[in-house]
Amino acid sequence: MSDDSTGIPMILPEEQAGQRLDAVLSQLLPETSRSRIQTLVRDGRILVDGVVEKPSARIRGGEQVEINWPEIEPSTWLAQDLPLHILYEDADILVVHKPAGQLTHPGAGHADGTLVNAVLAHVPDNAYLPRGGIVHRLDKDTTGLLVVAKSEMARQSLIDQLGDHTMHREYLALVMGPMTGGGRVDAPIGRHAHDRLRMTVRDDGRPAQTEYRLVERFPRHSYLRLRLATGRTHQIRVHMTHIGHPLVGDPVYGGRMMVPQGLDEVALAHWRQFRRQALHAWRLRLYHPESGALMTWESPLPEDMTELLTLLRDARDGD
């Protein structure tokens, strides 16, 4: 399968003489994003009168354009009829809620049972998109919203929005320690020097920024709303640990579990049963790849995090 099946040479319109090559081609090929066209031009897959040009080249009008679309091999990932919680779907995108305990993509020791396996069963053509059309991910035990592209045009658009920060991803989290307000963490993240499964703040890491706002404060914990300016692996978990407020239940970065004061035996048992990071991707905002419309989805806090908040409020208020 290729990006386009025509293979027919195009003639550049004379009325667009003087415009950039990539801009003209993006109008002639509305199903292909401008960034995708620029990549094809730079890779020498687009010839103008038989010559490789730059994306910024100005056209004269009347030139013949030939496009050598790359062949895309279908993914070998297994399509599985797994539960898929769909919040929105059209011809271009799919917005889903990922539950706790499910990986986004297959990995070492986990060839199936992931969100991608479920997506491929629902949208078989996504086998021809890199990574099944998923352009961002959530950790296995993080719940919440993910957007999936259903075409290469949509995929490139979503990648562009992630890159220029016009896609907004907001999270809700419970962290250890009382906080007095919001703030911003600007600290580069890279692989841990001795533990390859962990990430850490390090000077030679990739730039990473997380904004956070205090929603509710408790004697030993804080309920936060966070927004990602970048999307590094384990970013929120690493940044919150870096400033001394690791996520409740985080098995990798959380350290010793901080227990609220005033819990009775039953409440304490419920608290200790929570064994994942208390992190939920609750709001997703993006521009639709085809229409350009600004769209927003929200996913309610999952039941296990809601129970933690109830325990914290009861303990604080003495109920």
C-alpha positions in Angstrom: 0.0 0.0 0.0 1.3 3.5 -0.8 0.2 7.0 0.3 -1.4 7.5 -3.1 -2.3 5.1 -5.8 -2.6 7.4 -8.8 1.1 7.7 -9.8 -0.1 10.2 -12.5 2.3 13.2 -13.1 0.8 16.5 -12.2 1.1 19.9 -13.9 1.7 22.8 -11.6 -0.9 25.6 -12.1 0.4 28.7 -13.9 -1.8 31.0 -11.8 0.3 29.9 -8.8 3.6 31.0 -10.3 6.0 32.5 -7.7 4.6 30.4 -4.8 6.6 27.8 -2.8 6.6 24.3 -4.2 5.5 22.7 -0.9 2.6 25.2 -0.5 1.3 24.5 -4.0 1.7 20.7 -3.6 -0.2 20.8 -0.3 -3.1 22.4 -2.1 -3.0 19.9 -4.9 -2.7 17.0 -2.4 -5.1 17.9 0.4 -4.9 14.4 1.9 -1.2 14.8 2.5 0.1 17.2 5.1 2.6 19.9 4.2 5.2 18.5 6.5 4.8 15.1 4.8 5.3 16.8 1.4 8.4 18.6 2.6 9.9 15.2 3.7 9.1 13.7 0.3 10.8 16.6 -1.5 13.9 16.4 0.7 14.1 12.7 0.2 14.1 13.1 -3.5 10.8 11.4 -4.0 9.2 14.4 -5.8 10.7 15.5 -9.1 9.9 18.8 -10.8 10.6 18.5 -14.6 12.8 15.5 -13.6 14.9 17.6 -11.1 15.0 17.4 -7.3 14.1 20.7 -5.8 13.9 22.2 -2.3 10.5 22.6 -0.6 11.0 26.4 -0.7 11.7 26.5 -4.5 9.4 29.0 -6.3 7.4 27.5 -9.1 7.0 29.0 -12.6 3.8 27.2 -13.4 3.4 24.5 -16.0 6.1 22.2 -14.6 5.5 18.5 -14.5 5.7 16.9 -11.1 6.3 13.2 -10.5 5.9 11.6 -7.1 7.5 8.3 -6.1 5.3 7.3 -3.2 7.0 5.0 -0.7 5.6 1.6 -0.3 4.4 0.9 3.2 4.4 -2.6 4.6 1.6 -3.6 6.8 2.3 -4.0 10.5 2.9 -7.5 11.8 1.1 -6.6 15.1 -1.9 -8.8 15.8 -5.4 -7.4 15.5 -7.4 -8.5 18.5 -11.1 -8.1 19.3 -10.5 -6.4 22.7 -12.7 -3.9 24.5 -12.2 -0.4 23.0 -13.8 2.5 24.8 -14.5 5.0 22.0 -15.4 8.6 22.8 -15.3 9.9 19.2 -14.7 8.6 15.7 -14.9 9.9 12.2 -13.0 9.2 8.9 -9.8 10.8 10.2 -9.4 10.2 13.9 -10.4 8.0 16.8 -10.4 9.2 20.4 -10.4 6.5 23.0 -10.1 6.0 26.8 -7.3 3.7 27.8 -7.8 1.7 31.1 -5.2 1.0 33.7 -3.2 -2.1 33.1 -3.1 -1.9 29.3 0.0 -1.1 27.3 -0.3 1.4 24.5 2.0 -0.6 22.1 3.4 -4.1 22.0 6.9 -4.4 23.5 9.4 -6.9 24.8 7.4 -9.7 26.5 4.0 -8.1 25.5 3.2 -9.0 21.9 -0.6 -8.6 22.3 -3.3 -7.3 24.6 -2.3 -3.7 24.0 -4.4 -0.7 22.8 -2.8 -1.0 19.3 -4.0 -4.6 19.0 -7.6 -3.4 19.8 -7.3 -0.5 17.3 -6.1 -2.8 14.5 -9.2 -5.0 14.9 -11.4 -1.9 14.8 -9.6 -0.1 12.0 -7.7 -2.8 9.9 -6.2 -0.2 7.5 -4.3 1.3 10.5 -1.9 -1.7 10.0 -0.4 0.5 7.1 0.2 3.5 9.5 3.4 3.7 11.6 2.7 2.5 15.1 -0.9 1.7 14.2 -1.7 5.4 13.9 -1.0 6.3 17.6 1.2 9.4 17.8 1.4 9.7 21.6 1.2 7.2 24.5 0.2 6.6 28.0 2.1 4.5 30.5 0.6 1.1 31.2 -1.1 2.1 34.5 -2.0 5.6 33.5 -5.7 6.0 32.4 -7.3 8.4 30.1 -7.5 9.9 26.6 -5.6 9.1 23.5 -6.1 10.2 19.9 -5.5 7.8 17.0 -5.0 8.8 13.4 -6.9 6.9 10.7 -4.9 8.3 7.7 -1.4 9.4 7.0 -2.6 13.0 6.5 -4.3 12.9 10.0 -1.2 11.3 11.5 1.1 14.0 10.2 -1.3 16.7 11.3 -1.4 15.3 14.9 2.4 15.0 14.9 2.7 18.6 13.8 0.3 19.7 16.6 2.3 17.8 19.2 5.5 19.5 17.9 4.1 23.1 17.9 2.2 22.5 21.2 -1.2 23.2 19.7 -2.4 19.9 21.0 -3.2 20.3 24.7 -3.0 17.3 27.0 -4.2 17.8 30.6 -3.9 15.4 33.5 -5.2 14.9 37.0 -2.9 13.5 39.6 -2.6 12.8 43.3 0.8 13.5 44.7 2.5 13.1 48.1 3.1 16.1 50.3 1.0 19.3 50.7 1.6 22.0 48.1 0.9 25.7 48.4 0.2 26.5 44.8 0.9 25.8 41.2 4.1 26.2 39.1 6.1 25.0 36.2 8.9 22.4 36.1 11.5 23.0 33.3 14.0 20.2 33.7 15.5 18.0 30.9 14.8 14.2 31.1 17.0 11.3 30.0 17.5 7.7 30.6 18.8 6.8 34.1 22.5 6.0 34.1 22.2 2.7 36.0 18.6 1.6 35.6 17.5 1.5 32.0 13.8 1.1 32.9 13.8 4.5 34.7 14.0 8.1 33.4 15.6 10.9 35.4 16.3 14.6 35.3 19.8 15.1 33.8 21.6 18.0 32.2 22.1 16.2 28.9 18.5 15.0 28.7 15.8 16.2 26.3 14.0 19.4 27.1 10.9 18.8 29.2 8.3 21.2 30.7 5.3 20.4 32.9 2.8 23.0 34.2 0.8 22.2 37.3 -2.0 23.8 39.3 -3.2 22.9 42.8 -6.8 21.8 42.8 -7.2 20.6 46.4 -4.7 20.4 49.3 -4.7 17.8 52.1 -2.5 17.5 55.2 -0.2 15.0 53.5 -1.2 15.0 49.8 -2.2 17.3 47.0 -4.6 17.0 44.1 -3.2 18.5 40.9 -4.1 19.5 37.4 -1.2 19.3 35.0 -0.5 20.2 31.4 2.4 18.9 29.2 4.3 21.3 27.1 6.5 18.4 25.9 5.9 14.6 25.9 8.9 12.8 27.3 8.7 9.2 28.7 7.4 9.2 32.3 7.5 13.0 32.2 4.9 13.9 34.9 6.1 11.1 37.2 9.8 12.2 36.9 9.1 15.9 37.2 6.9 15.5 40.3 9.5 13.3 42.0 12.1 15.8 41.1 10.3 18.6 43.0 9.7 16.3 46.0 6.1 15.4 45.3 6.0 11.9 43.7 2.7 10.4 42.5 0.7 8.4 45.0 1.1 4.7 44.2 3.9 5.1 41.7 5.8 1.8 41.9 8.9 3.2 40.2 9.3 6.8 41.3 7.0 7.0 44.3 9.1 5.6 47.2 7.4 4.7 50.4 3.7 5.2 50.4 2.5 8.2 52.5 -0.7 7.3 54.4 -3.3 10.0 55.3 -3.8 10.6 59.0 -7.1 9.5 60.5 -8.0 6.5 58.4 -9.7 3.6 60.2 -8.7 0.0 59.4 -11.2 -0.4 56.5 -10.2 2.9 54.9 -6.5 2.1 55.4 -6.9 -1.3 53.7 -8.6 0.5 50.7 -5.8 3.0 50.5 -3.1 0.3 50.5 -4.9 -1.6 47.7 -4.1 1.2 45.3 -1.1 -0.1 43.4 -0.6 2.2 40.4 0.5 5.8 39.8 -2.5 8.1 40.5 -2.4 9.7 37.1 -5.3 10.3 34.6 -5.3 12.0 31.2 -8.6 13.8 31.6 -8.7 16.4 28.8 -7.5 16.4 25.2 -7.8 19.4 22.9 -6.7 19.5 19.3 -7.5 20.9 15.8 -9.3 18.4 13.6 -6.8 17.4 10.8 -9.4 17.8 8.0 -11.8 20.6 9.1 -9.4 22.6 11.3 -12.1 22.8 14.0 -10.9 23.0 17.6 -12.2 19.9 19.4 -12.1 19.0 23.1 -12.8 15.8 25.0 -12.9 15.0 28.7 -12.8 11.7 30.5 -14.1 11.5 34.1 -11.7 10.5 36.9 -11.6 6.7 37.2 -13.3 5.0 40.1 -10.1 4.0 42.0 -8.8 7.6 42.0 -12.2 8.9 43.0 -12.1 6.6 46.0 -8.7 7.9 47.0 -10.0 11.5 47.0 -13.0 10.4 49.1 -10.7 8.8 51.6 -8.5 11.9 51.8 -11.5 14.2 52.2 -13.1 12.1 54.9 -9.8 11.9 56.8 -9.2 15.7 56.5 -12.8 16.6 57.5 -13.0 14.0 60.3 -16.0 12.2 58.8 
